Amino acid sequence: MDKPLGARKMGAMPQAFSPTAPPTPPHAVDAAVRDAEWLAHRYDPEHDAVHLLPVSRAQHRQATFLTDENLPGVEPMIASRAQTRAARPAPIHFVFHSAFCCSTLIARAFDLPGRSMALKEPVILNDIIGWRRRGGAGADMAEVLDDTLHLLARPFGPGESIIVKPSNAINALIAPILTLRPEAHALMLHAPLRAYLASIARKGLEGRLWVRTLLLGLLDDKLVDLGFSPRDHLGQTDLQVAAVGWLAQHALFGKVADRFGAARIRSLDSAALMADPASAMAALGQHFNLPLSTEELAGIVSGPAFTRHSKSGAAFGAAERAEEEQAGVALHADEIEKVIVWTQAVAQAAGVSLDAPNPLIEYPAA
């Protein structure tokens, strides 16, 4: 099975999907598509089929992302897309992001039995963006996306809402997703530019390769409109390429916010989130129509989402996060500061505001 973008944070480009299991009897499919614990994992455009995997709530909680290496190693149940339309969706909202900005933390925080459940980077959306980049021959793409969103919105318990945190590889699908789901609200989450560049730099070669992979996808999706030719990017340093990717996504978020309005779209950066997590989560709960009580907020802020590393599970709170960021900035300070000045000039020339649109909460002073 080909590994999609998002299988790891430093993944490969989305590739064609190949099925590996025989069709499943209709009665078994009918039951599975009504059950949120059968994850809609992959989409096979050649056969217009969906692969479903059994993933319990506990397994969702344990998995960093909903990728093969984090999921049960079992054969999928294969259903034609038409068979999946028996799914009954719950309210659905989204956390879109530009990477390395605490998006997984927020998804973990919304694992609230009886209230909400979050899906962390479902690969089926990566399959759709990969299919789109390859030309999308076959079924109508809007219909496929609509059916996929129905499957992702199945509730885990009565009265629960679903929060989907996709990979940032699918950001070209944000506007279609919000158009198809007019009741959905979204958070546009990003890291401050300095923190983002420090995160890339301290990841070494892996991070520097990832930003170039990201840029290739953004170019394929025609989301880079900053006055450069594709050839220009070959002459840019790794951190300049990182800044181009950050700025292109920032520009996209601004356009989406303008199009869909403040009632549906709010922005947050990771610094504001970590500076005042209780206020940020309270505002986000309201935005997602999930008002959180004082007790729930206290449990979230003191719980594993805010006190444990989302990947390793080790103790990792705001102080450790700030220390890690400062170490990355200090090690690469000269390069980072020069790239920030360059990015500001690029943004001004391209008419891209560096202010986040429709802020969820008041941002701390820079």
Phi and psi in degrees as a GROMACS rama.xvg file:
@    title "Ramachandran Plot"
@    xaxis  label "Phi"
@    yaxis  label "Psi"
@TYPE xy
-65.9411  143.515  ASP-2
-91.2678  123.98  LYS-3
-83.4454  166.841  PRO-4
-60.8016  132.427  LEU-5
102.589  -10.5376  GLY-6
-59.9922  -33.5688  ALA-7
-133.502  165.198  ARG-8
-57.9286  -32.2497  LYS-9
-104.75  59.7096  MET-10
-90.2556  -176.558  GLY-11
-92.7793  173.294  ALA-12
-66.9144  151.708  MET-13
-58.0637  137.3  PRO-14
-126.757  170.688  GLN-15
-61.4634  147.226  ALA-16
-104.875  136.467  PHE-17
-119.617  123.798  SER-18
-69.3462  155.344  PRO-19
-131.183  -3.26789  THR-20
-131.037  155.668  ALA-21
-74.7698  163.686  PRO-22
-58.2976  155.777  PRO-23
-106.538  145.111  THR-24
-56.3545  142.958  PRO-25
-56.6403  -37.6899  PRO-26
-66.5333  -34.3135  HIS-27
-70.4081  -39.4135  ALA-28
-63.6484  -43.1379  VAL-29
-57.7223  -39.5979  ASP-30
-72.4472  -41.1928  ALA-31
-66.1415  -39.4164  ALA-32
-71.6732  -11.6747  VAL-33
-93.5099  -1.79226  ARG-34
-117.489  117.26  ASP-35
-62.3151  -20.5861  ALA-36
-78.2034  2.34101  GLU-37
-103.782  95.3671  TRP-38
-67.4546  131.861  LEU-39
-74.7283  100.058  ALA-40
-97.4083  -43.1607  HIS-41
-138.261  152.811  ARG-42
-119.063  129.117  TYR-43
-107.115  98.4365  ASP-44
-67.3199  -27.1462  PRO-45
-62.8599  -37.4305  GLU-46
-109.253  3.93619  HIS-47
50.0841  52.7134  ASP-48
-129.064  153.788  ALA-49
-114.354  137.242  VAL-50
-100.506  126.674  HIS-51
-110.299  136.627  LEU-52
-122.016  140.736  LEU-53
-75.2344  116.238  PRO-54
-136.585  111.763  VAL-55
-74.2954  166.791  SER-56
-60.9048  -38.8536  ARG-57
-62.9689  -38.0524  ALA-58
-69.6027  -37.1549  GLN-59
-58.2636  -44.7061  HIS-60
-63.0993  -37.9756  ARG-61
-77.853  -31.2179  GLN-62
-73.9241  133.069  ALA-63
-66.8841  -50.2359  THR-64
-134.196  160.537  PHE-65
-85.7211  61.6128  LEU-66
-115.892  163.626  THR-67
-53.7679  -41.4528  ASP-68
-69.6126  -13.772  GLU-69
-106.004  2.66396  ASN-70
-118.462  163.451  LEU-71
-58.0145  135.372  PRO-72
-83.6762  67.9362  GLY-73
-123.284  160.205  VAL-74
-67.4148  138.744  GLU-75
-76.1282  158.005  PRO-76
-86.5198  127.608  MET-77
-105.216  128.388  ILE-78
-129.574  143.067  ALA-79
-65.1983  151.971  SER-80
-59.4304  -35.661  ARG-81
-61.02  -35.1221  ALA-82
-67.1499  -24.1897  GLN-83
-81.5634  -4.60899  THR-84
-74.5378  -0.999941  ARG-85
-78.0361  -6.34773  ALA-86
-58.3661  140.976  ALA-87
-114.243  106.902  ARG-88
-81.4218  153.819  PRO-89
-100.717  176.006  ALA-90
-57.1893  140.916  PRO-91
-132.516  138.214  ILE-92
-136.314  171.071  HIS-93
-136.991  145.568  PHE-94
-115.111  99.6178  VAL-95
-92.5948  148.945  PHE-96
-154.787  167.657  HIS-97
-112.271  17.9749  SER-98
86.5454  147.195  ALA-99
57.2188  46.4566  PHE-100
-140.776  25.1239  CYS-101
74.9396  22.1574  CYS-102
-66.7447  -37.4889  SER-103
-66.177  -37.5058  THR-104
-56.5359  -48.0797  LEU-105
-63.3013  -41.7599  ILE-106
-60.3429  -43.7231  ALA-107
-63.1762  -35.4945  ARG-108
-66.1636  -24.6297  ALA-109
-93.9947  16.1463  PHE-110
-82.5784  85.0863  ASP-111
-125.272  90.9403  LEU-112
-50.8016  131.172  PRO-113
89.1813  -13.031  GLY-114
-120.325  -53.55  ARG-115
-159.935  164.47  SER-116
-144.224  140.144  MET-117
-111.667  142.029  ALA-118
-106.562  124.682  LEU-119
-100.355  100.148  LYS-120
56.8995  60.2351  GLU-121
-60.99  130.127  PRO-122
-69.4925  -23.6375  VAL-123
-58.8778  -32.8569  ILE-124
-70.2373  -33.8556  LEU-125
-63.8188  -37.5369  ASN-126
-61.1835  -38.9311  ASP-127
-69.3842  -42.7919  ILE-128
-67.7542  -35.2631  ILE-129
-64.3483  -42.1456  GLY-130
-61.8549  -41.9042  TRP-131
-62.1758  -43.0793  ARG-132
-66.6439  -26.9214  ARG-133
-86.0941  -2.09058  ARG-134
115.9  -17.3289  GLY-135
62.3924  36.6082  GLY-136
-67.232  141.934  ALA-137
123.319  -136.362  GLY-138
-64.6518  161.158  ALA-139
-64.0099  126.197  ASP-140
-67.1047  -37.8002  MET-141
-63.1847  -39.2912  ALA-142
-65.0922  -41.6569  GLU-143
-62.3119  -45.588  VAL-144
-63.1083  -41.9015  LEU-145
-60.402  -47.46  ASP-146
-64.2409  -37.1536  ASP-147
-64.0776  -42.8212  THR-148
-64.4451  -35.6606  LEU-149
-59.4576  -44.1376  HIS-150
-66.8058  -40.626  LEU-151
-68.796  -23.0784  LEU-152
-89.825  7.0618  ALA-153
-66.3129  130.795  ARG-154
-76.3471  147.706  PRO-155
-84.0849  -20.1725  PHE-156
-154.352  162.961  GLY-157
-56.5929  132.339  PRO-158
79.6367  0.815334  GLY-159
-83.6333  146.743  GLU-160
-99.5361  161.943  SER-161
-113.683  132.627  ILE-162
-111.978  121.09  ILE-163
-105.12  125.233  VAL-164
-111.655  92.4788  LYS-165
-73.6056  169.491  PRO-166
-66.0614  149.033  SER-167
-71.1104  -5.58469  ASN-168
-62.7222  -21.378  ALA-169
-100.923  15.4418  ILE-170
-61.2184  -22.3225  ASN-171
-65.6794  -15.5135  ALA-172
-93.6094  1.09704  LEU-173
-58.3191  -51.6381  ILE-174
-62.3791  -46.0714  ALA-175
-59.0035  -40.3536  PRO-176
-62.0725  -46.8576  ILE-177
-69.949  -28.5098  LEU-178
-69.1424  -40.9607  THR-179
-71.8053  -23.6492  LEU-180
-122.955  77.0247  ARG-181
-65.5539  -16.2807  PRO-182
-89.8834  -7.93751  GLU-183
-79.1618  143.248  ALA-184
-109.339  156.594  HIS-185
-138.264  146.903  ALA-186
-105.756  131.872  LEU-187
-101.291  108.191  MET-188
-109.496  136.15  LEU-189
-146.679  163.227  HIS-190
-95.4081  145.76  ALA-191
-53.8033  147.528  PRO-192
-54.5969  -44.7381  LEU-193
-60.6356  -44.7289  ARG-194
-65.3522  -39.122  ALA-195
-63.0575  -47.6651  TYR-196
-63.869  -38.8689  LEU-197
-63.8302  -39.3332  ALA-198
-63.0368  -43.7253  SER-199
-64.0565  -46.3278  ILE-200
-62.2865  -42.9805  ALA-201
-74.0331  -12.4264  ARG-202
-81.2766  -4.78943  LYS-203
67.6625  -144.931  GLY-204
-58.4621  -39.5708  LEU-205
-60.2422  -44.4281  GLU-206
-67.0462  -39.9099  GLY-207
-69.6676  -33.2541  ARG-208
-70.277  -38.2976  LEU-209
-62.098  -41.3563  TRP-210
-65.7574  -29.6289  VAL-211
-73.4957  -37.1734  ARG-212
-62.3214  -43.1912  THR-213
-59.5053  -44.9605  LEU-214
-61.8466  -39.82  LEU-215
-57.5129  -43.6761  LEU-216
-65.3261  -41.6948  GLY-217
-63.6604  -38.3036  LEU-218
-65.9271  -42.9911  LEU-219
-58.7066  -37.1676  ASP-220
-85.8259  1.8376  ASP-221
58.0329  43.2636  LYS-222
-105.997  4.11801  LEU-223
-108.436  110.089  VAL-224
-134.929  69.4395  ASP-225
-122.193  14.9142  LEU-226
89.5926  10.018  GLY-227
-105.715  152.529  PHE-228
-91.6524  158.725  SER-229
-54.442  -34.5749  PRO-230
-65.1905  -32.6722  ARG-231
-58.04  -34.7982  ASP-232
-66.7606  -23.7835  HIS-233
-66.0991  -27.0034  LEU-234
-91.8102  1.58001  GLY-235
-92.5755  147.871  GLN-236
-68.8945  168.505  THR-237
-60.0009  -41.8422  ASP-238
-74.611  -26.885  LEU-239
-65.4796  -42.6946  GLN-240
-61.2531  -41.8891  VAL-241
-59.172  -43.6051  ALA-242
-65.5766  -37.5972  ALA-243
-60.8506  -44.529  VAL-244
-62.9602  -42.8328  GLY-245
-61.8587  -45.6833  TRP-246
-69.5555  -38.4598  LEU-247
-62.6744  -41.0823  ALA-248
-70.1974  -36.4561  GLN-249
-61.943  -41.9676  HIS-250
-64.2296  -40.8927  ALA-251
-61.2579  -45.4416  LEU-252
-60.0862  -39.1579  PHE-253
-63.2815  -42.5788  GLY-254
-64.9653  -41.389  LYS-255
-63.6581  -42.8721  VAL-256
-62.5018  -40.4988  ALA-257
-65.1795  -38.9019  ASP-258
-72.0665  -42.598  ARG-259
-102.613  -13.1004  PHE-260
85.7661  163.098  GLY-261
-67.6764  -24.7632  ALA-262
-64.9004  -27.1654  ALA-263
-109.151  -27.3141  ARG-264
-121.084  125.676  ILE-265
-129.845  152.241  ARG-266
-114.465  152.5  SER-267
-151.651  143.012  LEU-268
-110.367  159.887  ASP-269
-65.2498  -29.6158  SER-270
-66.0909  -43.2233  ALA-271
-65.6164  -39.2712  ALA-272
-59.6214  -49.051  LEU-273
-76.7114  -23.9601  MET-274
-71.462  -32.9999  ALA-275
-147.746  71.9345  ASP-276
-62.7879  -34.2911  PRO-277
-64.6771  -45.1481  ALA-278
-65.2835  -41.4232  SER-279
-64.0615  -45.2889  ALA-280
-70.6647  -35.004  MET-281
-62.4124  -45.1267  ALA-282
-66.4706  -37.9911  ALA-283
-69.9469  -38.0751  LEU-284
-58.6357  -43.913  GLY-285
-61.6212  -42.7362  GLN-286
-62.43  -35.6209  HIS-287
-89.9495  13.1478  PHE-288
57.2145  36.4857  ASN-289
-130.372  66.5568  LEU-290
-57.1425  132.483  PRO-291
-104.911  135.034  LEU-292
-73.9259  166.752  SER-293
-58.123  -40.0571  THR-294
-67.1344  -41.1665  GLU-295
-64.5654  -42.7143  GLU-296
-61.8251  -43.2047  LEU-297
-62.0632  -39.9839  ALA-298
-66.5043  -37.425  GLY-299
-67.0208  -48.5584  ILE-300
-67.7267  -32.4034  VAL-301
-92.4891  -2.2705  SER-302
-87.4685  -176.203  GLY-303
-63.3655  -27.4264  PRO-304
-59.4158  -39.4106  ALA-305
-100.476  -5.37585  PHE-306
-122.122  -3.92111  THR-307
-127.504  146.076  ARG-308
-64.8809  132.005  HIS-309
-66.3615  -22.7216  SER-310
-98.4534  -50.4924  LYS-311
-88.8909  -23.752  SER-312
82.4683  -2.54396  GLY-313
-72.1242  158.009  ALA-314
-56.2498  127.633  ALA-315
-163.465  93.7814  PHE-316
-105.667  -162.824  GLY-317
-60.9934  -38.5744  ALA-318
-65.4881  -44.3151  ALA-319
-65.8152  -38.4209  GLU-320
-63.4362  -44.5656  ARG-321
-64.6611  -39.5776  ALA-322
-64.376  -41.8974  GLU-323
-63.4217  -42.7944  GLU-324
-63.5047  -45.6  GLU-325
-63.8381  -36.1119  GLN-326
-63.268  -40.8741  ALA-327
-66.0128  -40.677  GLY-328
-65.1507  -46.4001  VAL-329
-62.0732  -39.4813  ALA-330
-68.0249  -31.3461  LEU-331
-123.075  28.871  HIS-332
-56.9791  -46.5966  ALA-333
-61.7288  -48.3372  ASP-334
-64.6668  -43.3699  GLU-335
-62.3511  -45.8198  ILE-336
-64.3681  -38.6961  GLU-337
-66.7038  -39.245  LYS-338
-69.7673  -34.1107  VAL-339
-62.5723  -45.614  ILE-340
-61.1476  -44.1739  VAL-341
-60.7827  -43.4997  TRP-342
-64.5664  -39.954  THR-343
-60.6546  -39.3001  GLN-344
-68.1664  -41.6851  ALA-345
-61.9961  -44.9836  VAL-346
-61.7369  -42.9442  ALA-347
-63.2992  -43.8699  GLN-348
-65.446  -33.636  ALA-349
-89.4274  -4.77746  ALA-350
72.9912  31.2446  GLY-351
-102.324  122.082  VAL-352
-74.5646  137.441  SER-353
-88.0627  -4.3019  LEU-354
-78.9862  137.65  ASP-355
-73.5707  135.15  ALA-356
-77.1043  144.191  PRO-357
48.7045  60.4663  ASN-358
-59.5378  139.023  PRO-359
-68.3811  -42.1055  LEU-360
-137.446  169.659  ILE-361
-69.3904  131.122  GLU-362
-80.486  146.568  TYR-363
-68.2152  155.896  PRO-364
-61.8693  140.276  ALA-365
